[in-house]
Amino acid sequence: MEPEQPETPSALSALVRTSHSEEDAQAHRRHRRRGGHQDKIPGEDITHLNLTPMMDIMTILLVFLVQSFATDPGNINVNLSLHPPASTTKMLMEAATKVTVTAEQILVNDKPVMTVASFPTTVDVDGLIAPVRDALDLEKNRIDQVAAAGGPPFDGKLVLVAHETTPYELLNAVLHSAGQAHFAKYELVVMKATEKTE
């Protein structure tokens, strides 16, 4: 009988590694049989992505941004044909539908509706300007559609920006036409007066 030779350190470490890896594999199999999900990567079981909720959110955001930009009262381009009167008021404008009366034309949300020169002939016996009322009716319908899609509801607010030399009769006719289109709350826009130093 030959004496057993002691195993070398490398052979011992190989045996220990083999026994550890066999034990790990057996533990892993037992764990999987019990329904363990520890080895799964998060999101690994997702096979498809539902884009419908994301598209709904993007549509709502788009409607909100379009509505906000379209009714921004700060978008007033002052030029030779549009120079509102000056005032020292400290009130700020609220978002609303904008009607602009320049020296040459009348605009609803920056879209030309009619010329000021045609004003006397376009007014009916009740003092109504049909092109202005029709343009504001279209704007009200657009706001109602945006409200139906989740936007802000129609509130009847109107911002009137008029050139400082606009006749009172024209302003009165524009406001009467706006009232017929259900725009009953209005504000007149003025320029901030420059302070004089003495």
Secondary structure by P-SEA (a helix, b strand, c coil): ccccccccaaaaaaaaaaaaaaaaaaaaaaaaaaccccccccccccccccaaaaaaaaaaaaaaaaaaaaacccccccccccccbbbcccccccccbbbbbccccccccccccccccccccccccccccaaaaaaaaaaaaaaaaaaaaccccccbbbbbbbcccccaaaaaaaaaaaaaacccbbbbbbcbbbbbcc
